[in-house]
Amino acid sequence: MNRGLAIVDGGALWFDEGSLLLKRPHSGTRRLWASSLAEPDFSSSASATAARVENLLSEEPHFVASVLPQRLSAIAQPQRLSGNGCTWWEPSEDFIVVEDELVAGGQCQEDTEHPEREPLFIRDLRGGRWKVLRWLAGVPTLEFAAEGPLLALGARRFDRRMTVSILDLSSGATQASFKTPAGQLAFASPQRLLLEIPDRVASTERRKQPVSLRLYSTRGKYLANLGNLTEPLISAMHIVAYENGTLSIRSVAGGPPRPVVGFNAPARALEAFAFRWPDLVASETTSKPLLPSEVRCWSGSYGPSSEPFLTTFDLARVEPFDAPPVTVDVEPAVPLTNCGSIPPKLAEPGDRRTALAHDRLRKPP
């Protein structure tokens, strides 16, 4: 998931406060779409984007899309397609943008019998109608990845295996088809494919747990185990990952990671990041230490967080590590007394504000 941030030609797509924004360094900000959703499910290539949303009146999901920098507009559903045990099929929530085309799996709206195949829909975002790219055997869970006109399609089955097909949408040809363990797909280059295998134990943490990375050729040959990384993003044979509060970059070919920027909430907190070589964009917030006279029982040492903002790094340039801010513990100007019990929102195990609260309660008045 892109957590509402993606790099496109000429700038970055950013979902902020209900709007999808195109942030361009030399021509300002353009609002492409507004929604009541907290975080839309959108996909983008370098030149186009699409999101799946729900109509507030009918509550029926539909797509909005555009070729950048145009604003997003609604895409009509395809003409009713029936067959293979289904009264009619519609594009599903499994989708991806490949160059200027939207590709989506099929979802049966009314079964007549158990479907044995499902359609893979495609639509040119520059104009035209929905078409069926191919029929897929069974009703699998789909995984997608794209690199230029190449589409990696992973059909997940019930045996923790996945059939991966590499399609060239410019010619319609299937370049390869092979089996892998079930996982998420990402192109490292037009000739290399990365498979992310998640931990079987689901994490409840806001930031993800490490995933196992395996490198394949786009012909299906297993090449290497790249180890475990947290929230890896890959582009042009480089990997950016967020580990131990630091965004670092490393080469797929090997070598040590190079730290780029560090975070230390709430002084500097990471909201999301996007990577397309050589650009790294981070959405972050900052918070300033309070004055001693502003410290209260449950305030902690920092004031409210700033509005999120974007910071861009050129990873082709080797620059000094942007170290995280040093943690500041501000002592109150007047000793705190009669604070009472710890509020439930602060009583999380390991919460730094909880530790500060306990420390202040232990101090004599």
N, C-alpha and C positions, 0 to 999 in steps of 0.2 A: 504494500500500500504506500502511496506517495504522501500521505498525511497532508494533502492539500497544497503541494509544492512541486513544480516541475520546470525544467529548463527547456526552452524552445528557441528557435532562431530569433535572435534580436532581443532576448530578454527572458523573463521568468513568468510562469503562470502561478498565481498565488490565491488560494481561497481564504479570504479574510473578512470576518464579520458579515457573513452571508453573501458576499460578492466574489465572483471569480474575476481577478484582476490580471491584466497583462502589464507587467512592470518592465519598462524599457529604459536603459540608462541615459539615452540622449533625447527621448521624446516623451518622457513622463509616463503616467499611468492611464490605462484605458480599461474601463469596466466592461467586461464582456457578457456578464450575466449576474443576476441577483436571485437569491433563493431564500426560503425560510428554513432550509435544512442546515444543521449544524456543521456537517462535513460531507460534501457530495462525493460520489464515487465517479471520478473522472479519469480518463486516459488521454494521453497526448503523444503525438510524434513531434518531430522538429517543426512541423508546419501546420498541424491541425489538432483539434481537441474535441472530445465528446464526453458528455456526462449522462448518467441515467438518473432521472428524478421522478418524483411522484406529483401528479396533478392534484392540487389542493381541492379541486371541485369533485373530480371523479375518482381520485385516489388510485388511478391506474398508472403504473410506471410507463415512462416514455423517455426517448432520447432527445437531448439538445446537443447541437454540434456546430462547428464552424471551421473554415479554413482561415487561419490567422492572417491579419489581425481583425477580421470581421467579428461582430458580436454573435453569440450563440443564438440559434433559433431552433424551434421544435421540428423534429423529423416525424413525418407521418408513419404510422405502422404499415407494414407491407400488406398487399392484398392477401386475403385469407388463403393460406396454403394448407391443404389437408393431405392425409395419407399416412401410411405406416402406423395405423392404429390410433390416429389422432384426428379429431374433427378439424382443428386448426392450430397452426404453430405460430408463435410470435418470437421475436428476438428476446433473449434472456439477459440476466444480469452478468453473465460471463461475456466480456467484450474487451476489445482493444482497438486502438487507432494505429493503422499501418500506413505511413505516409499520408495520403489524403483519403484513405478508405476506412470505413468502420466495419469491423468484423465482430459478429456476435453468435453465440450458440443459440439453439432453439429451445423453446419452452412450450410444452403441450398445454393447451388451454382446456381441452375436453377430451379425455380418453374414451375410445371406443373399445380398445383392447390394449394389451401391454405393448408399447412401441418397441420395435426392434432396431429402428434407426432414427436419428434426429438430424434436422438440417443445420448446416453452418451458413448463416446469413452474411451477406456483404453488401455494402452500399457506398457508392462514390459520393464523398461529401461536397464535391464541386457541382453535383447535380445528378439526376437519374433516380432510379428506383431500387428497392431492395431486390437482391437476387440470391439464389442458393449457390454457394461456392461448391459444396459437396454434401453428401449425406454421410453421417458418421454412424458406425455400427454401435448398437446398444444406446444407452442414455448415460454417457460418462460425465464425470466432473471435469471441466476443461481448465487447462492452464495455458496462458499465452505469453509470448515474448516477441518483440519485433526489432529489426535492424534494417533500416532502409526498406526495400520492398520484400524482405524476407520475413516470414511468419513462422515461428515455432509453435506448434500446436501439441499440447500434451493432453491425452485422454486418460484420465485416472480411473482405474478399475477398483474392485473390492479386494484385491489380493496384494495391496500396497505396491503395485507395479504400475507403470505408465507407458503408453505407446506415444512416442514423440515423432511427429512428422515435420519436416522442414519444407515449406511451400514458398515458391517465388511468385508473388502476386503479379509481377510485371509480365510474366510469361504463362502463368497458370500451372507451371510444372512442379512436381513433387521431387525435391532434390534427394531426400533420404527419409527412411522410416526405421526406427529402432526402439528397443525397450530400455527403460531405466527404472530405478526406484521412484516412488511417488515423491514429488517435491515441486518447488517453484522454479520457473525457467527465467533466464536472462542471457542475452547475447553479450559475450565479451568482445567479439569482433564478427565480421561476416563469416569467419571460418571456425569460430570457437563459441561454445555454448556452456553456460554455467548452470548447474543444478543445485538448488538450495534445499537441503533436507532438514525440516524442522525437528526440534525435540518432540518426542511423543507426549511429553507432559506439557499441557497447555500452561502458559504463563499468564498471571493476572497483573503483572507489572505493566506500567505505561510503556516503558521501553522494552523491546523484545529481548528474548533470551538468545544465546548464540545458536547459529545454524551451521550444519556441516556443508562444506562447499566441495563439489566435484566438477572437474573440467572435462568436457567432451569436445571432440571435433564435431562439426555440423554434419558429418557423415556417420556419426554414431560411435566413433572409437573413444573408449575411455582413456583419458590422458593423465590425470593427476588428482590426488586428494589435496585440496588447498587448506585443510584444517577447519577450525571453527571460528566464526566471526559474528559480531553482533550488528544487525541492521546493515548488511553489506549492500552497496550499490556499485555496479560495474560499468565501465565504459572504456573503449579503446585499450583493453588489456590492462586496465588499472582498477583497483578496488578502493573505495572509500568506506570506512566502517566507524561506528561509534562505540568506543570501549573505554571504560574507566573514566568517563567524563571528557573524553578527547576524540575529536574527529581526526583520523589519520588516513594517509594514502599509502598504498603499496602496489608493487607490480605483480601481475599474475606470474611472471617469469621467476619471481623469487626476490630475496633481499629483505632487509628490515623495513618496518613501516616508518613513515615520516610523519610526525605529528604536525597538524596544521593549526588547530585552534582548540582551546580547552574551555570547559564550562564548569561553573560552580554555583548552582542555584542557592539562594535567589539572586545573588549578585549578577550572575549571567546564566540564563537558562535556555536550553535548546528546545525549540518547539518542533521543528522539522528541518530536513535538509534534502537537497537534490544535487545530482552529479551528472554532468555530461562533459567529458574531457574537452578542454582543460578547465572548465568552470565548475566551481562548487558554490552553491548558494545555501545559506543557513537562515532560517527564521528564528529569531531569538528575542528574549526580553531581558531587561536589566532592572536592578533595584538598588537604590542608594541606602547606605547606613543611616539610621535615625540619629538625631542628636540625643545626648544623654537625657535632656529634659523631655524628650518625646517617648521614651521607653516606658511601657506599661506592663502590667502583669503578663499578658499573653501576646504582646506585640512582637516578640523576637527582637532582633537587632536591625531589621531592614524594613523600609517602607514598602508601599504597594509596588507591584511590578509595572513596568512601562508598557505601552502598547507594543505589540510585536512589530519588528522591523527586519528587513533583509540585509544581509552582509554577503558580499561576493568575494571569492578568492580565485586567483589565477594559478592553478596548480602546476602549470608549465614553468612558472618562476619559483625558484627555491628561495623562500623568504623565512625569516626567523619565526619560531613557534610563537603564536599569540597565546600566551599562558593565561590560565584562568585567574580571575581576581582572587586575592587572598581573603579568606573568611574573616569577618570582623565581628567580634562580640562586644557590643556597646553596653557599658555599665550604666545603670540608671543614675540620674543626678541625685535622686532621693531614694533611700532604701524602700523596697516594695514590701508592703504588709497587707494582711487580710485579702489575699488573692483568691482564697477559696479553692475548690477542686478544679482540676484541669478540664477545660471544655472538651466535649467529645471529638470535635474536629481536630484537636491538637493531640489527642491521646493515642496517635498511631505509633506503634513500636518503631523505634529508630528515627522518629521525627526530631530534627535538631531543635525545633522550638519546644518540644516536650522536655528535652534535656535541659534547655535553658530555664524553663519554668521550674523544674525540680531543683535546679541549682539555686534559683532565687528564693524558693520557699525554704531551702535549708539555711539561707543566710540569716543571721540574727537581725532584728530590726534596729 
